[in-house]
Amino acid sequence: MWLFFQRTRDVFWRDTALEYSRRLEPRKHDRSVHDLGFIFLNTYRHWYDQTGDPRCMDVVAEAASTLAGRFQEKGQYLSSFLGPESLFVDIMMNVPLLFVGADWLERNGVARSLSSERAVESPPSAAELRRKARAHCLTSQRFLVRPDGSTAHEAIFDTNTGDFVRESTQQGLRPDSCWSRGLAWALYGFGTVYGLTGEQVFLETACRCADHFLTHLPPGRIPYWDFRLPEGPDRLWDSSAAAIAASGLFQLADLCTSRSATSAQRYQQAAFEILDALCSEQFLVSTNSRWEGILLHAVYHYHKRLGVDESVMWGDHFFVEALVKAMAHDAMLDRTDAQ
């Protein structure tokens, strides 16, 4: 909804975005999940970007402090909701919350919201948030991203020693396979972290993941829910992985411009091709007014039969985000041509 308002400036979307964002604020204290980055970067940070209200970023900083509480010193990672032994690739999309929160605290001191009665005890400093975030990224790069650019969904650690034990998966085909949405999270997440830190190792990792994603895409440009799926009835698309990747590839194209014009052009072209496929009648809900969603053919959790061949909210969100980026790229090209 914030993206709709950003694009249209229609007050209906602003008011609706405000209403639903406010309902999420109590989650800034939620210590049971690892998804606070998804929740607050896509609501309260957008709210701040559109209005400049500093209280929005106070909420973001407090959510970052809460998420930092999941950090495992033995192992150097933010643990998943499953337990302290578990590291998910998904968390690469949440760890930017710590960098953003650290930047805000560094510029503005301890946020007003951190002094509330329900705030975490002894909130971490900006330097501490940044330390934990960077360590998590390096651990994820080491144990979740394989040399060929594919990714494991989960890494399991010994909580007594912090030693890596094995690869695992919750939503992929097998522990040693490559869950397509996880790879999309990785290429997007490592790219975002590079943009926040300027550390080349994260850009190189994002590009490695992106190259594997693009090399293994089917001809129709939409991945199946796992890249290692054999032919058969289980071989279903995950349109949400495609949407996430498209948005992440637009970002990566911008980040790579000065490093490699060839890579930047390849990523941008691939993002447009994926969007073209998603905008076809095969994937875009256009005639069924009763369908609750925008994109068809997503897969949330195949093994548990949850959200299989349906619409999912993160797929719709990143599809809209990718469309906004595509229009921005088109506008930039139009301005360049006009010159």
Order of alpha helices (4+ residues) and beta strands (2+ residues): alpha-alpha-alpha-alpha-alpha-beta-beta-beta-alpha-alpha-beta-beta-alpha-alpha-alpha-alpha-beta-beta-alpha
